[in-house]
Amino acid sequence: MDKTTRSQLYKYSQRYQEIKPRYPYLHFVSLDEATLELYWSYGGQLEDLGVDMVDDTLQEVLNGHPFNLEAAILATIQYGKRHPFESQRHATNFLIKALREGWKP
């Protein structure tokens, strides 16, 4: 590989680092950017509780129930702080149920 090619590849890799997505790609989610931004704004707290943020079932439920997203997330966070979840699956299923049933904090 010559020096010019190496230089071009390096510039390309730097540019990719600048434009790559900040969050993992959600395959099944077809929500607007503002709703996804809201979802990811609570991502750190949910991951600390054990929620699998890219779970396929969770993504499908997000598509069907985006209107009560923040309330369900807050309900999950409040419950998880008082009563720690047993596993990652338990935490994820709790959020799924909160989304489906429209739980409020």
C-alpha positions as CSV (number, residue, x, y, z in Angstrom):
1,M,0.0,0.0,0.0
2,D,1.5,3.3,-1.0
3,K,1.7,6.4,1.2
4,T,-1.2,8.2,-0.6
5,T,-3.6,5.3,-0.2
6,R,-2.7,4.9,3.5
7,S,-3.3,8.7,4.0
8,Q,-6.7,8.5,2.4
9,L,-7.8,5.5,4.5
10,Y,-6.7,7.3,7.6
11,K,-8.7,10.4,6.7
12,Y,-11.7,8.2,5.9
13,S,-11.5,6.4,9.3
14,Q,-11.2,9.7,11.1
15,R,-14.3,11.0,9.3
16,Y,-16.2,7.8,10.1
17,Q,-15.4,8.3,13.8
18,E,-17.0,11.8,13.6
19,I,-20.2,10.7,11.9
20,K,-20.9,7.2,13.3
21,P,-24.1,6.9,15.2
22,R,-24.0,7.7,19.0
23,Y,-26.3,4.9,19.8
24,P,-26.7,1.3,18.7
25,Y,-29.0,0.7,15.7
26,L,-32.4,-0.5,16.6
27,H,-33.5,-2.8,13.7
28,F,-37.2,-3.0,14.4
29,V,-37.9,0.6,15.5
30,S,-39.4,3.1,13.1
31,L,-39.8,6.0,15.5
32,D,-39.0,9.7,14.9
33,E,-35.7,11.1,16.0
34,A,-37.1,13.0,19.0
35,T,-38.6,9.9,20.5
36,L,-35.4,7.9,20.0
37,E,-33.4,10.7,21.6
38,L,-35.8,10.5,24.6
39,Y,-35.3,6.7,24.7
40,W,-31.6,7.0,24.7
41,S,-31.5,9.9,27.2
42,Y,-32.6,7.4,29.8
43,G,-30.4,4.6,28.4
44,G,-27.7,4.8,31.1
45,Q,-30.1,4.6,33.9
46,L,-32.0,1.7,32.3
47,E,-28.8,-0.2,31.6
48,D,-27.7,0.2,35.2
49,L,-30.9,-1.4,36.2
50,G,-30.3,-4.3,33.8
51,V,-32.6,-3.5,30.9
52,D,-31.4,-4.8,27.5
53,M,-31.9,-1.6,25.4
54,V,-31.6,-3.4,22.0
55,D,-33.8,-6.4,22.8
56,D,-35.9,-7.4,19.8
57,T,-39.2,-7.7,21.7
58,L,-38.6,-4.4,23.4
59,Q,-38.0,-2.8,20.0
60,E,-41.3,-4.2,18.6
61,V,-43.2,-2.9,21.7
62,L,-41.6,0.6,21.3
63,N,-43.1,0.7,17.8
64,G,-46.6,-0.1,19.0
65,H,-46.6,2.0,22.2
66,P,-44.4,5.2,21.8
67,F,-47.0,7.6,23.3
68,N,-46.3,6.6,26.9
69,L,-42.6,6.0,26.5
70,E,-41.3,8.4,29.1
71,A,-43.9,7.5,31.8
72,A,-43.1,3.8,31.4
73,I,-39.3,4.4,31.6
74,L,-39.7,6.5,34.7
75,A,-42.0,3.8,36.3
76,T,-39.3,1.2,35.5
77,I,-36.5,3.4,37.0
78,Q,-38.5,4.1,40.2
79,Y,-39.4,0.5,40.7
80,G,-35.9,-0.7,39.9
81,K,-34.3,1.6,42.5
82,R,-36.6,0.4,45.2
83,H,-36.7,-3.3,44.3
84,P,-33.6,-4.5,42.3
85,F,-34.4,-6.7,39.3
86,E,-33.4,-10.3,39.5
87,S,-32.0,-10.5,36.0
88,Q,-31.6,-8.6,32.7
89,R,-34.6,-10.5,31.3
90,H,-36.7,-9.4,34.4
91,A,-35.8,-5.7,33.9
92,T,-36.5,-5.8,30.2
93,N,-39.8,-7.6,30.6
94,F,-40.8,-5.0,33.3
95,L,-40.2,-2.2,30.8
96,I,-42.1,-4.0,28.1
97,K,-45.1,-4.5,30.4
98,A,-45.0,-0.9,31.5
99,L,-45.0,0.3,27.9
100,R,-47.9,-2.0,26.9
101,E,-50.1,-1.2,29.9
102,G,-49.3,2.5,30.1
103,W,-47.9,2.5,33.6
104,K,-47.3,5.9,35.3
105,P,-44.5,6.7,37.8
